[in-house]
Amino acid sequence: MQHPYFPHTFQPFKIKNLVVKNRIVMPPMCGNLGGEYGQVTDNHIKYYEQRAKGGTGLIIVENSNIDYPLGSNGATQLRIDHERYIPGLTRLVDTIKKYGARACIQINHAGASTNNERTEGHGVVAPSDVSSKEGGETPRALTTEEIYEIVRKFGRAANRAQIAGFDAVEIHAGHSYLIAQFLSLTTNKREDEFGCGSLENRARFCLLVLQEVRKTVGPDFPIFIRIGADEFMKGGITLEDTFTLLEFFKPYVDLIDVSAGANYTLEKQIETMNFPEGSKVYLSDEIKKRFDLPTITVGNIRNPEFADKVLADKRADFIAIGRGLICDPNWVNKADMGEPRKIRKCISCNIMCVGNRIFSSRPIKCSLNPDIFGEDDHKHHKVTTPTNVVIIGGGPAGLEAACTAAEVGCNTFLFEKENEVGGLLHLIQRFPAKQKIHYFTEYLSERMAGLKNLVVFHGRTPTFKEIDELKPDLVVNATGSSPSLPPIKGLRELINREGSSIYTVTNLLKNIDSFSGLESKKVVIAGGGAVGMDCAEFFAGLGAKVTIVERLPQLGIDLDPLTKKYLMGVIREFDIDVLVDTTIEEVTQNKLICSRNGESTNLEFDISLMCLGFSSNSQHVEAMKEYYHGKKIEFINIGDSSRPRKIGYGVIEGRSILSSSTLLKRIGW
């Protein structure tokens, strides 16, 4: 019988003897969740269990190291280079399969993408003595004997995967790891049978790996290959190269996992918020036209409707939902029930997932999902006595706190001074490049609508008397933050005034539709952090001549590295002037008077934006704390009203109200 909502998504697919119940794949994503020796941990089990329980058809476990320590990728990467890891992997496989999902594991060697610390002082190896990333260590070129030994290690690792109970194995041949380093001219400068500039020679190592794995696992065990179909860089692998490479590989593989990008183009491998949905689907589409093999496609796919259309058009056979499943492990089940608005869709912020794992060596988290291991577990625990919770402020922290409190059975009252909830999110999503933020406000509104014990008062800032009338057991302040206005001469007299062309970012966003026809207009932006760079992108896109003034030595110091890389590209594309190490001394009607290296500079403008950070709306907090302490009512202050930070910290603190002493006493944990 055809599925009533997404018939192509919920159609089984067979690969050899492997039958996958639907077309949604969790692709391999390292999470730094492994033990210090590379073993499966309890957090791994919980993490993958949530995605299997959430309906995912196929889970490809994160890339696992076949050659420790030289192949290491990540601070606590999973290992599969010894039989001691088989019991933990078997436990993981059994957990995934318990819910009807099928399990694959990706095996990998990092090559030059690792560093001397991760290899415990053994250095870095690669096809040639060429680094694979900016600032990377210079590797040692592998000998021919070492190459053949790594080939055998891939085969032994695949055998361990098979013994552990995995249904398939994936060979990672993309993303600037060792196999991709052999494939790409940018990193392979060898002059032997594994190089010489010949694509056939550069493919030899990968071909040997595939042949060895096939020999080890037998003819009936599915082998996947993950490729970077286009590295989007000069001298890198192109889509035309990929067509040739796949002619060599196709006799040994059963599925092509089509990705793209390289270390030097990481923002195109792991797309930032501005990328359109399905940005890499065309790569899978082109490969399917030429090869009679099933494909997985990736690329910012967030909506079940879009995914089903890709499948209906036969542009891919499977849809990879990566960060989307970190954000909402129940993505598939919600689509299955015809409730896509209830999906907590990823906004591609890359802060706590990619930012943590790749750039900070920390375990992954999610800016929108406060519990990637437990998800909805808190809903199974209810307050044992009637409990009233009052929350002031309907931004991300306040909304998460309100929903969480209501979901555990509290009578919950939320006050929001504006006529709509969402706080700064409602404004920020007005930037054209930030429109995906509306996914989160839509999700929160849908979640709130299903909670009958949550009452929202719009357009109201409550008095003590109004709060007291609700007989609170717990009061939560989540009043957020506002743009900072430092003591710069002339600033407060001119900012956001009638007839003035000097604005805060919030005032700009409230009136964003009124800004047009700015060709040749001079726009000066004070502050080169995340907000300032977003404003620069917006005005440059309208044709304005933009200048950024930043007190610090560099721009984007508060940005995740992927978004920063993208926005620095915008600055180059639009020839935006940048003045760092520059202090604003005075603001007048049409110019900023600045000092730089002891010299004064006047910057004339038609429009100026003050993006000088945010300050907590906390003027009332001490009075509230004292008032409720006197009444023996617990009071907590969360989110930006405690300290302005990234959205994820507010969301986590909103969920953390469950740890308040009031709720801890009343919930049967």
N, C-alpha and C positions, 0 to 999 in steps of 0.2 A: 504494500500500500504506500502511495506517495506521501511524503511528509507534508503537512498542511502549510508550513511556513517557509522552509528552506529545503526544497526537495533534493537539490544537488549536494548540499552540505551533508545531509543525513542519509547518504547512499553508501553502502559498504564498498570496499575496494580490495581486490585480491592481488598480492604480489607473491608469485610462486605459491607456497602453501600458507602464506601469511594473509589473514583476512582482517582488515581494519574496519571497525564498525561505522566510522564516519570520516570525513575528510579534513578534520582539524588536527594539526600536528603541533605539539610543543617542541620547538627547535632546541638544539643544544645551546645552553647559556650558562657559562661558569658563574657560580655564585659565591665563591670563597666560603663554602659551607663545610668543606672537608675537614677531617682531623689533621693534626700537625704532621702525621705520617701519610696522608693521602687516603685515609680510610673513610668509608661511608659513616656518617654520624646520624644521631637521632633527628637533628634538624633537617638533614637530607630526606629522611623517611617522611617526616611531617610535610615538608615542602612539596615533594612529588606526590604524596598521597592526596593532598588537597586538589591538585590539578587532575589526577586520575579520577577522584571522586566527583570532580566537577564536570565529567563527561568527555574529556579529551580522548580522541580516538587513538592517537599514536604519540608516545612520549619518547623523544630522543634525549637520553641522559647526556649531560654536559661533557665536553671533551675531556678525555681521560688519558693520562700520560703513559706512553708505551715504553719510555726510556728514561728512567730516573737516574741521575738528576738532570742530564743534559736536555731532556725534552720538556722540562717543566714550564707550565704556563699558569701563572696565578700563584698567590701566596699559599693557598691550601687547596690545590687542585686534586681531584680524584686521581688515583693511580690504578693501573691495570697491568703493571710490569712484573707482577709476582703472584703466585697462587694464593698468598696470604690474603689477598683482597677479594677472592672469590666469595667467601661466606657473606661479607657485607653487601656485595653486589647482588648476591642471591636474595638476601633479605629485601633489598630495594626492589628487585624485579617482582618478587612475590607480592609486595605491597601495591605496586602499580597494576598488576594483573588482577588483583582482587576485585577491582571495579570495572573490569571488562576492557580496560585500555591495553594496548600492546606496547612492548618495550623494546627500544633500540638503544644502542650506546655509540657515541662518537669516540673514535680513537685518534690520537694525534701526537705529533712531535712539534714542539714550538720552534726549534731551530734558532735563528737569530732574534726571534721575538721575545726571548727570555733575557735574563741578565745574570751577572756573576753571583749575585746574592742568592738568587733562586736556584742556581746550580751548585750552591755551597762551595764556591771557589774553584769549580772545575772549568770555568770559562764558558764561552758561547761558541756553538758550531753552526755551520751553514754551508751551502754549496760553494760559496766564495767568501773572501774576506771583505764583504760588503754588508753594512748594517741594513736592516729592513725597516727601520723607523727613525724618525727625527730624535736625535740625542741617544740613540741606541749604541750599545757597545760594539766595537769591531770584532767580528767573529773569526774563528779559525776555520779554514776550509777543510771539509771532511775528506779523508782519504777514500779511495775506492773500496778498500776492505771495510771501512766503517760504514759506508753506504749500504753494502750488502748485509752487514750485521743489523742495521736499522730495519732493512726490509724484512729480515727474519723476525725481528722483534714485533713488527706490525702483525705478522702471521700468528705469533704466539699470543699476542694480546687478543686477537680476534677469537682464537680458540678458547681463551679464558672467558670471553663474553658469552660464547656459545655454551660453555659448561655452566656459567652462572644462570642461564635460563633466558637470556635475551632472545628476542624474536628476529633480530637483524643487527647488523653492525654498519656504522657509517665511517668512511674514511674522509678525514678533513683535508681537502686539497685546495683550500682557499684562504682568504683573510691574512695573507702574509706569513703563514706558518711554514714549516719546513718544505712540504711538498710544493706549495705555491712559490716558495723561494727558488726552487728548481725550475718551475714553469716560467717564471718571469725573467725577461732580459734585464730588468733593473737590478736583480740580485744574483743572477747566475752568470758569472764571467768565466766559467770553466772552459778548458780547452781539451777536454777528453770526450768520451762517449756520452757523458751526462750534460754536455754544454755545447760549446763551439758555435753558439748562435742559432743552431738548428732547432726548430720546434720539436722535431721528432726526438732529438737527443735530450732536449730539456724535459720531454714527457717520459723519458725512459725510467726514471726513478719511480714515478707514480705508477707506471705500468707494471713495474716489478712488484710494487707493493700490492696492487690489485691481484696480480697473478698468484702471489704468495698467499694472500688471504683466501682467495678462491680455492687454492690447493688445500688449505688448512681446514676450511669450514665445509667443504663439499659443494656439490652442484645445486642443492636444494635450499641452501641457507641464503636469505636475501642480503645482498651487499649494496649499500647506498654510497654515493660519492657527493660530498659537498664541494661546490666550485664557486670561485669568484668569477662570474661570467664576464665581467668588465671591471678592471681596476681603476678606471677613470683617471689615468695618469699617463704622462708622456713616457713611452717605452714600456708601459705595463701591458698586461694581458688585455686584449680586446675581445669583443664578442666574436669577431671573425676567427681569432686565434682559438677561442673556445670551441667553435664548430670543428676545427681541425683536431683539437685535443680529444674531443669526445669520440671521434672516429677511431682513435687508438683505444679508448677506454671501454667503449660500449659492449664488447664481448664479455666483459667481466663484471658489469654492474647491472643492477635491476631497477634502480631509481636514481634520478639526478635531483639533488637538493640545490636549487639555483639561488645563489646569493650574489653579492658583488662588493666591490670596494677593497681597499688595502689599508695598511697602517697609515700611509700618507694621505689617504682619502677616507679616514675613519668616519667622518660625518656623513658620508654617502653609504657606508656599510651599516651604520647604526643611525638612522635618519633622525634629524632634529625636528622640532615642532612644525617648521615651515614647509616640510615636504608634503606633497599631496598623498592621499591614500592610494596604496598600490603602486608606489613609484617605481618598483622594480618588476612588476608583473610582465612587462613587455619582454624581458629577458627570457623568462620561462616560455612565453608565447612563441618566441623565435626558435627556441630549442625544440619545442614540441612539433613545430612545423617540419623539422629536419630529422628528428630521431623518434623511433618507435619505442620510447621508454617513458614511464610515468615521471612526472616532475612535482616538486614542492616549490611553491613560490612564496616570497617574503616581501616586506616593504610597507610598514606602517598601516597594515590592514586592521581596521578597528571595528567595522560594522558588519554584522551578519549579512545584510542585504548586498553589500559590496562583494563579500566573499562568495556568496552563492552565485552572483552574476559572473564572476571570474570562472567558476567551475562550469556554469551553464554554457559559457562561450568557449569552453575547452581550451582555455589559456593555461591551465594547470590542472593537476589531478588532486593535489592537496594544498591546503592553505596553512602556512606557518603563522601561528599567533604567539609571538615571543613575549615581549614586554607586556602585551595585553593579558597574558595569563599570569604574569607576576601580579599585575594590577587586580585582576579578577579571575581567580581559579575556576569560578563557576560560569565563565563566558559561554561554554558550550551548552550547559544545561539551561541557561537562561534563553539562549537562542532556540533550543529545542522546544521550550515551552511557549515560544512566541512572545518573549518579553525582552526585546533588545534594549528598551529604555532603562531596564533595571541593571544592565551591565555597567560596571565601573570601568569605563574605557580609558585606556592609557592615553595620556596627552603628549607623550614623547618628550618629557622634560629632561630625562637622562641624568637626573641629579643623584638619586639614591641607589639606582640600579647600576648603570654604567659608571657613574661617578665614583661610587664606592668600590666596585670590583676592579675596574681597570686603572683608575687614577689614584686610589687611596689604599688599595690592598685590604679593604674592609669587607665584611659580609654584605651581600646585597640587602636592600630594603626597598620600599616603594613610597613615593611621595603621597600617593592617594590611598594606598592600602596599609593601614596601621599594623596589620598582623598577617604577614605572608605565610606563617606556619599554621595559624589557627583559624583564620578567616572569620567564620560566623560562630565559632565555638562559644563565644560569650552569650549567644542567644539561648543556649541550653541551661543557663543559670539565671534564676529570677530572684528578685528581692523577696524576702520572707515576711516582711511587714510593709504596710503602706509607706511609700517614700516619695516625698516631693522634692524635685530638683528644679531650680531656677537658673537659667543661663542668660547672660547679658552679652549680646553680640552674635550676629549670624554670619560670621565669616567661616572659613574652613574649620578652624578649631572649634568654634561654637556649634557649628552644625554637626560635626562628628560627635561632640560631647552630647548634644541633644538627642541625636539618633541612638547613640549607644545607651544613654540612660533610659530612653523609652523602650529600647529593645530588651532590657533586663527587667522591665515591668514598672519602672518609676513613672509617677505622674510628672510630666516634664513640661516646663513653661519656658519658651524662648522669646526674648525681647530683641528686636532689631530696629534700630533708629531709622533705617531707610525703608522704602516701600517694597523692596525685594531683598531676599537673602543672598549671600554669596560674598559680601564684603568687597575687597579689592578685585576678586576674580571677575566680577561682572564688568569692571572697568578694563582690566588688562586684556580680556578676550576681544576687546574692540580693535586692538592692533591687528591688521590683516594677517601677520605672521603668527599670531597667538590665538587664532580662532578655535583651535582644538581644546582650549580651556573650557569651552562651553560644554564639552562632554562631562566634565566633573560637576558643574552646576546643575546640569540636566539630571545626572544620576542622583545628586543629593536631594533635589526637589522630588524626584520619583520615590526615593527612599522615605522621605518625610511624609509624603502623601499616604503611605501605607501604615502609618503609625497613629492610631486613633487616640493614644494617650499622650500625644505631643501637640501642644497648643502654641501657635506662633502669634505674637503681637507685632504687627508691622508698624513702622513709623512711630515707634515709642521708645523713649529712654525712661526706664522706670525709676520712681522715687523709692526711698526706703519703705514708705508706707504701702506702696503698691506691692512691693515684694513681700512684706510682712503678711499682707492679706492672703497670700498664697501658702502661708505656713511652711516655709522651706525647711528641709533637713540638710540640704546642701545648696550653696550658692556658688556659681561658677562665673567668673568674669573673663570674657573673651572679646574685649572691645577693640582689638587690633591696633593698627598704627596709622600714622599720617605722615605726609612728606615733611622732612626736616627743613627748618629755615634757620640756618646758622646766622650769627650776628654780623652779617655783611652790610656795610653802609648802604642805605637806600633800598635794600631788598624788601623789607616788610612794608614799606610805604608804597611799593609799586606792584608787588606780586598779586596777581588775580584781580587787579583793580579795573574798574570800568575805564576804557580808553587806553589801558596799558597793554603792551604786547609781551608781557613777561608772565609765564604760567608755571604752575606746578603740574606734574604729570597727571594728577587726578583731575585737575581742571581741564587740561588738554583732552583727556579721554571722555569726559562728560560732554564735550563739545566737538568731538573728533570729526563729525560730518561737516562742520563748517570750514574745515581747512582744505582748500583746493586751489588750483591755479597758482601754485607757488614757484613756477619756473623763474629762475634767476633771483629769487628772494634769498636773503641771507638769514640763516637760522643758526643761532649759537646755543649749544647745549652745555650747561654747566653740570659736570659729573659724567664720568665715563665708566660707570658700573653697568650692571645688567639693564636697569631702566633707561639710563642715558643712551646706551647703544641701541635699545629697541626704538627709542625716539629718533635717533639718527637714521635708522633704517626706514622708518615711516616717512620722515620728511625728505630724505634723499629720493625715495620712491615717487614723491610728488614733484620732483624736479628742482627742489631747493638746493642752494649751495650751503652745505652743512659744515660747521666747525664744532669739534668737541674739546672742551677744556677740562682737564683732570689734574687734581692736586698730586696724585700718586705717580710713581714712575711708569705705570703701565695701565692699559685699559682692561676692563672686564675681570678684575681681580676676584669678584664674587660670582663669576659664571662657572658652570660646568665646562670642562675643556672642549666638548664637542660643539656646544652652542657658541662658545667663544671663537672657535676656529671658523664656524660659519659666519659669524658677525664680523670677524676681521676680514673675511673675504668680501663682505658687503662694503666695508670701508674702502678696500682697494678698488672694487668695482665702480663705486660712485665717486671715487677721488675725494673722500671726506678728509678735511684737514683735522689733524690731531695735535693738540698742545698738551703734553704731559708735564709733570713737575711745575705746574702753573697754578697760582693762587689768585682767586677773585678778591679784589680789595674793595670794589665799589660797584654798585649797579645804578645806571641812570636810565632814562627813558629809551635810549637807543644804542647804548653801548655798555660793555663790561670793561671795567678798568682792572687789569690783571698785572701781576708781577711774576717774572720768570728769570731766574738766574740773576736777580738783583736789578733787572731792567723792567720798566713799565711798558705795557702793551695795551692798546685800546682795540677792542673788538666790536665793530659796529654790527647791528642786526636789525632785521625787520621783525623777527620773532625770536624770543629766547625762552628756553625751558630750563627750569631749575630741578635737576635730578640729583639731589645732594643727600640721598639716603632717606630713611624713615625713622621716626621716633614713636615709642609706645604711647598709646592713649591710656596713660596710667595715673593721671592726676588725681583720680578719685579712689585709687586702690587702697591706700593706707587708711583712709577714712572708713571704707567698707570693711577692711580687715578688722579694724578696732571695733566697729559697730557690731559685727557678727560674732566676734570673740566674746563681747559682753553678753550676747544672747545665747552663747554656747551652741552656735550654729557653725558648721564647718564652711570655710570660704577658701576657694582656690583661684588662682590667676593663671591663665594658660594662653598659649599662642603668642602673637606679636605684642599683645598688651603686657606680656612678661618680658619679651625681648624680640625685636624684629629679626626674623630669620626666613629661611625657605619654607614653602608651604608644607612640606612633609613633617616638619617638626610640630607645627600646629595640629596637624591631623593626628599624629601619634599622641600628643598630649590630650587631645579630645578623647581618644579611646582610653587613655590612662586614667580618666576619672574613675574607672572601675577599681583603681588602687587607692582611692580616697578612703579614709578610715570609716566614713559613713557607709559607703557601699560595701566595703570589705566585711563589715559586721552583719550586713543584711542580705548578702548573697551567699547561697550555699555552694561555695567553690569546692 
